[in-house]
Amino acid sequence: MNAQSLPPLLIGCAAGFSGDRTDAAGPVVDTLIARLAGGPSGQRAFLIFETLAERTLALAQLRRRDNPEAGYEPLLDAMLRPVLARCLALGIRIVSNFGAANPRAAARHIARMARELGAEAPRIAVVEGDDLSGLEHRALLKDALGPQIEGLRVVSANAYIGAEPIAAALDAGAQIVVCGRVADPSLTVGPAMSHFGWRADDWHRLGRATMAGHLLECGAQVCGGYFADPGYKDVPGLEAVGFPIAEIDADGHCIIGKADATGGLVSDATVKEQLLYEVHDPAAYLTPDVIADIAEAEVRALPGKDRVELSGVRGHARPSHYKVNVCHEGGWLAEGEISYAGPRAEARARLAADVLRKRLDGLALRVDLIGALSILGDDAGRALADTPDAGLRDVRLRVAATHTDRAQAERLAREVMALYTCGPAGGGGVRTALTPRLNTLSCLLPRDAVPVRFELLDAKALA
């Protein structure tokens, strides 16, 4: 069949980050099945899961250090098990970055899951090459980062690779593609490339599919999540907000909707907000697949409910380099909290903060008065110093500090605890925490320096 005559490709998203809701996939798959049953011959559907963020991979690498079979999305089972058998039986293919720091272990877990469900053994491919954490890549990173990397204890280093290996894996017959760090929109671009047979330099189509993927990638955000503002931007049924489904045609144009029988809404406003989300330059949204250009894009609500069309997107030749994020150990974050209530509570909380500043000489403290000034404060404390005591009767003091030396950071927890009897009157509800910090550096690497590949795993590899 000629690609231009193919019906629109359906792509539903069931996760927008690691830790997203685990019940999202069911309604999305129900809707995809219904649309396939009532749609034209030759229509195909994909389910994507986007479960990575900038530091998720570092946390995954730390888990893999402790257990070589860990390091993939910890909610993989909860997210995928409820829909896996149905997707396999009905030909809905799955593309995800579930793999995080360990795509092969994720693939083995999915294969076990399928066996436990009594489903036919799936054809699973892994996409690799993004992980540059090994010692064999250190010289490459040093060339890119220079002296910044000297002495750092690298936890993870990952290139944002693109859609080509995903498309190649699908062309090879994969029913499920498990990736590590691919660019978020590439989870959508790969299926579209494979289904419609687009070339890797078909810039306008790739640009359009990239923005369709950009609308899908954050899950419920385009359906009213992260959008609702009561009395200003009202969203019905936010407690059961739906996840998005895109219809992408052979030229890459898309219509965004959401899963049936779910809350939330898809409107021109929700689509515009998500379209501009994290886009630094509307005329040049850089991805490994294409430079997408939405400077002349149009968003139009279609007749009916929860259907919005995106048009006018263009594409330009992709960048010559991959972006690489390097996460490294960054010392310790110490936090402590204590509450004050009743008459002069705010004054007592301020006094407690002053005691801590004097006792913890040498630590730069961040002080927040939750209930008075916290989110809008600043690390240096200037805003709090300039804000008069308002006589609040319900205040929680939070203090935080960072230090490369764990022992120095631990001082904060001890001093906050001591405020029970050594500080102002009436303090209570102390909580403290000590957390290892991860810092991030970014650089660019030439595309040919990153060994991108896919492998369709055989039964032995999945055992």
C-alpha positions in Angstrom: 0.0 0.0 0.0 1.3 3.5 -0.9 2.2 5.4 2.3 0.1 8.3 1.3 -3.0 6.1 1.3 -2.4 4.6 4.7 -4.9 5.7 7.4 -3.6 7.8 10.3 -1.3 6.0 12.8 -2.7 5.9 16.3 -0.2 6.5 19.2 -1.3 6.5 22.8 0.9 7.6 25.7 0.6 5.9 29.1 3.4 7.5 31.1 5.0 10.9 31.2 7.8 10.3 33.7 9.2 7.7 36.1 6.7 7.6 39.0 3.7 8.5 36.9 0.3 6.8 37.5 0.2 3.1 36.9 -3.4 2.9 35.9 -3.1 5.1 32.8 -2.5 2.4 30.2 -5.8 0.6 30.6 -8.1 3.4 29.3 -5.6 4.3 26.6 -5.5 0.7 25.3 -9.2 0.4 25.6 -9.6 3.4 23.3 -7.0 2.2 20.9 -8.8 -1.1 20.6 -12.1 0.5 20.0 -10.7 2.8 17.3 -8.9 0.0 15.5 -12.2 -2.0 15.5 -14.1 0.9 14.1 -11.4 2.3 11.9 -10.3 1.8 8.3 -8.5 -1.3 7.1 -4.7 -1.1 7.6 -4.8 1.2 10.6 -2.1 0.5 13.2 -1.6 1.5 16.8 1.3 2.0 19.2 1.5 2.4 22.9 4.4 4.5 24.3 5.7 4.9 27.8 8.0 7.9 28.6 9.6 7.3 32.0 12.9 9.2 32.1 14.0 12.6 33.2 17.4 14.3 33.4 18.5 12.5 36.6 16.4 9.4 36.4 19.3 7.6 34.7 21.8 8.4 37.4 19.4 6.9 40.0 19.0 3.9 37.8 22.7 3.4 37.5 23.0 3.5 41.3 20.4 0.8 41.6 22.2 -1.3 39.0 25.4 -0.9 41.1 23.6 -2.7 43.9 21.9 -5.3 41.7 23.0 -6.1 38.2 19.5 -7.1 37.3 18.1 -3.7 38.4 18.5 -0.3 36.8 15.3 -0.2 34.7 12.0 1.5 35.4 10.9 0.4 38.9 7.2 0.6 38.0 7.6 -1.4 34.8 5.5 -4.3 36.1 2.7 -2.1 37.5 2.5 0.0 34.3 2.7 -2.7 31.7 1.3 -5.9 33.2 -2.4 -4.8 33.0 -2.2 -4.3 29.2 0.6 -6.4 27.9 -1.4 -9.5 26.9 -4.0 -7.5 25.1 -1.5 -5.4 23.2 0.3 -8.5 22.1 -2.9 -10.3 21.1 -4.3 -7.3 19.1 -1.1 -6.1 17.4 -0.6 -2.9 19.4 3.1 -2.5 19.5 4.9 -0.9 22.5 7.8 1.5 22.5 9.3 2.8 25.7 12.4 4.1 27.5 11.6 1.6 30.3 15.2 0.4 30.0 16.8 3.3 31.7 20.3 2.1 32.7 19.6 -1.6 31.9 17.4 -2.2 28.8 18.3 -5.9 28.6 17.2 -6.6 32.1 13.9 -4.7 31.3 13.5 -6.8 28.2 14.0 -10.0 30.3 11.4 -8.8 32.8 8.9 -8.1 30.1 9.5 -11.6 28.6 8.9 -13.2 32.0 5.8 -11.1 32.4 4.4 -12.4 29.1 5.1 -16.0 30.1 3.3 -15.5 33.4 0.3 -14.0 31.6 0.2 -17.0 29.2 0.8 -14.7 26.2 2.8 -15.7 23.2 6.5 -14.9 23.6 6.9 -11.3 22.3 9.6 -10.2 19.8 11.6 -7.7 21.9 14.3 -5.3 20.7 16.6 -3.2 22.8 18.1 0.1 21.6 21.6 0.7 23.0 24.5 3.1 22.6 23.3 6.0 24.7 25.1 4.8 27.8 28.5 6.4 27.9 29.1 5.8 31.6 31.9 3.2 31.2 35.5 3.8 31.6 36.1 3.2 27.9 34.1 6.4 27.2 36.0 8.6 29.7 38.5 10.0 27.2 35.6 10.9 24.9 33.8 12.8 27.7 37.1 14.5 28.7 37.6 15.8 25.2 34.1 17.3 25.3 34.1 18.6 28.8 37.7 19.5 29.3 39.0 20.1 32.8 35.4 20.2 34.3 35.4 16.4 34.5 38.7 16.1 36.4 38.3 14.4 39.7 34.5 13.9 39.3 32.9 10.6 40.3 30.7 10.0 37.3 27.5 8.1 38.0 25.9 8.3 34.6 26.6 9.7 31.1 24.0 9.4 28.4 23.5 10.7 24.9 20.1 11.7 23.8 19.8 9.5 20.7 17.0 9.5 18.2 14.3 7.6 16.4 16.3 5.7 13.7 17.2 2.6 15.8 13.6 2.4 17.0 12.3 2.5 13.4 14.9 -0.1 12.4 13.9 -2.4 15.3 10.2 -2.1 14.3 11.1 -2.8 10.6 12.9 -5.9 11.8 9.7 -7.2 13.4 9.9 -6.1 17.0 6.6 -6.0 18.9 8.2 -4.2 21.8 11.1 -1.8 21.7 13.0 -1.1 25.0 15.2 2.0 25.0 17.4 3.8 27.4 18.0 7.5 26.9 16.3 8.4 23.6 14.9 11.9 23.2 11.3 11.9 24.4 9.7 12.8 21.0 11.7 10.0 19.3 9.4 7.5 21.0 6.7 8.8 18.6 8.9 9.6 15.6 10.3 6.0 15.4 6.9 4.3 15.0 5.9 6.9 12.4 9.1 6.5 10.4 8.6 2.7 10.3 4.9 2.8 9.5 5.0 5.4 6.8 8.5 4.5 5.5 9.9 8.0 5.9 13.5 8.7 5.2 15.8 10.0 7.9 16.1 13.3 6.1 12.4 13.9 5.4 12.7 17.0 7.6 9.2 18.4 7.4 7.5 15.1 8.2 10.0 14.4 10.9 9.5 17.9 12.4 5.7 17.4 12.5 6.0 13.9 14.1 8.4 15.4 16.6 5.9 17.9 17.7 3.3 15.2 17.9 5.7 13.3 20.1 6.3 16.5 22.1 2.6 16.8 22.8 2.4 13.1 23.9 5.6 12.9 25.9 4.5 14.4 29.2 1.4 12.2 29.5 -1.5 13.9 31.1 -0.2 17.4 30.8 -1.8 17.9 27.4 -5.1 16.6 28.8 -5.4 19.2 31.6 -2.8 17.9 34.1 -0.3 20.6 35.0 -2.8 23.0 33.4 -5.7 23.3 35.9 -6.1 26.5 37.8 -9.5 26.7 39.6 -11.7 29.6 38.4 -9.2 30.5 35.7 -8.5 27.3 33.8 -11.0 24.8 35.0 -10.5 21.1 34.2 -13.3 18.6 34.8 -12.6 15.3 36.4 -8.9 16.0 37.2 -8.8 13.1 39.6 -9.3 10.7 36.7 -7.4 12.8 34.1 -7.0 10.9 30.8 -3.8 10.3 28.9 -3.3 11.5 25.3 -3.7 9.7 21.9 -2.4 11.2 18.7 -3.6 10.5 15.1 -0.6 11.1 12.8 -1.1 11.0 9.0 1.4 10.2 6.3 2.7 13.7 6.1 3.2 13.9 9.9 0.2 16.2 10.7 -1.5 15.2 13.9 -4.7 15.4 15.9 -4.5 15.1 19.6 -7.2 13.6 21.7 -7.4 11.5 24.9 -8.5 8.2 26.2 -12.3 7.7 26.3 -14.2 7.7 29.5 -11.6 9.6 31.4 -11.5 13.1 33.0 -9.6 16.1 31.9 -9.8 17.8 28.5 -7.9 18.4 25.3 -8.4 22.0 24.1 -6.6 24.5 22.0 -5.3 26.0 25.3 -3.9 22.7 26.7 -2.3 21.9 23.4 -0.7 25.4 23.1 0.7 25.2 26.6 2.2 21.8 26.0 3.5 22.8 22.6 5.5 25.6 24.1 6.6 23.5 27.1 10.5 23.4 27.4 10.9 24.9 23.9 13.7 27.4 24.1 13.3 28.6 20.5 10.0 28.0 18.6 11.8 28.3 15.3 14.5 25.8 16.3 13.5 23.0 18.7 16.6 20.9 18.7 16.2 17.1 18.7 18.5 14.3 17.5 16.1 13.6 14.6 15.3 17.1 13.3 15.2 20.7 14.2 11.5 21.3 14.5 10.1 24.8 13.7 6.7 25.8 15.1 7.1 29.5 14.4 4.1 29.3 12.0 2.3 26.4 13.6 -1.5 26.6 14.1 -3.6 24.9 16.7 -7.3 24.4 16.0 -10.0 22.8 18.0 -12.0 20.4 15.8 -15.8 19.8 16.0 -16.7 17.4 18.7 -15.0 16.9 22.0 -11.3 16.7 22.9 -9.9 16.8 19.4 -7.3 19.4 18.5 -5.4 19.7 15.2 -1.8 20.8 15.0 -0.6 22.1 11.6 2.0 24.4 10.1 5.0 22.7 11.6 8.2 22.6 9.6 11.5 20.8 9.9 15.2 21.5 9.2 18.3 19.3 9.0 19.1 17.7 12.3 22.0 18.8 14.5 25.4 17.3 13.8 26.0 16.4 17.5 24.1 14.6 20.2 23.5 16.2 23.6 25.0 14.3 26.5 24.1 14.6 30.2 26.8 13.6 32.7 25.7 13.1 36.3 28.2 12.9 39.1 28.4 12.7 42.8 27.8 16.1 44.4 28.2 15.8 48.1 25.2 15.8 50.5 22.0 17.7 51.1 21.0 18.0 54.7 17.4 19.1 55.6 15.6 19.7 58.9 12.1 20.9 59.8 10.4 21.9 63.0 6.9 23.4 63.6 5.8 26.3 65.8 2.1 27.2 66.5 0.1 29.6 68.6 0.9 33.1 69.7 4.2 34.5 68.4 4.8 31.3 66.4 6.5 33.2 63.6 8.8 35.0 66.0 9.8 31.8 67.6 10.5 30.2 64.2 12.7 33.1 63.2 14.6 32.9 66.5 15.1 29.2 65.9 16.6 30.0 62.5 18.9 32.6 64.0 20.1 30.0 66.6 20.9 27.5 63.8 22.8 30.1 61.8 25.0 30.8 64.8 25.4 27.2 65.8 26.2 26.0 62.2 28.8 28.5 61.4 30.6 27.4 58.2 27.4 26.0 56.6 25.5 28.2 54.2 21.9 27.6 55.3 18.8 28.0 53.2 16.0 29.0 55.6 12.3 28.8 54.7 9.3 29.7 56.9 6.6 27.5 55.4 3.4 29.3 55.8 5.1 32.7 55.7 7.8 32.6 53.0 9.3 29.6 51.3 8.8 29.0 47.6 9.3 32.7 46.8 12.4 32.9 49.1 16.0 32.8 48.1 19.1 30.8 49.2 20.8 33.9 50.6 17.8 34.7 52.8 17.5 38.3 51.6 13.7 38.0 50.9 13.1 36.6 54.4 15.2 39.3 56.1 13.2 42.0 54.1 9.8 40.5 55.1 8.5 41.8 58.4 7.2 39.4 61.0 3.4 39.1 60.3 2.6 37.5 63.6 1.6 34.2 62.0 0.3 31.5 64.4 1.1 28.4 62.2 4.7 28.2 60.8 7.1 25.4 60.0 10.8 26.2 59.8 12.8 24.4 57.2 16.6 24.7 56.9 18.8 23.0 54.4 22.5 23.0 53.5 24.9 21.2 51.2 28.4 20.0 51.8 30.9 17.7 50.2 31.7 16.3 53.7 29.0 14.0 55.1 30.0 14.7 58.7 29.6 18.5 58.2 26.2 18.0 56.6 25.1 15.7 59.5 25.6 18.6 61.9 22.5 20.2 60.6 20.3 17.3 61.6 21.7 17.2 65.1 21.2 20.9 65.7 17.6 20.9 64.4 16.8 17.9 66.7 18.4 19.8 69.7 15.9 22.7 69.2 13.3 20.5 71.0 14.7 21.6 74.3 17.5 24.0 73.4 15.5 26.3 71.2 12.5 28.6 71.5 9.4 27.4 73.2 6.9 25.0 71.8 8.8 23.5 68.8 7.7 20.0 67.6 7.4 17.6 64.7 11.0 17.5 63.9 12.0 15.7 60.7 15.5 15.5 59.2 17.0 13.9 56.1 20.4 13.4 54.6 20.5 12.8 50.8 23.4 12.2 48.4 23.4 14.9 45.8 23.8 14.5 42.0 25.1 17.3 39.9 24.8 17.5 36.1 27.1 18.6 33.3 26.1 18.7 29.7 28.2 18.6 26.5 27.9 17.7 22.8 29.4 14.8 21.0 29.6 14.1 17.3 27.0 11.7 16.1 29.6 9.2 14.8 31.2 9.0 18.2 28.1 7.5 19.8 27.7 3.8 18.9 23.9 3.6 18.4 22.4 0.2 17.6 19.5 -2.1 18.2 19.3 -5.8 18.8 16.3 -8.1 18.3 16.8 -10.5 21.3 16.5 -14.2 20.9 14.8 -16.6 23.3 18.1 -17.4 25.0 18.8 -13.7 25.7 15.3 -13.3 27.1 15.4 -16.4 29.4 
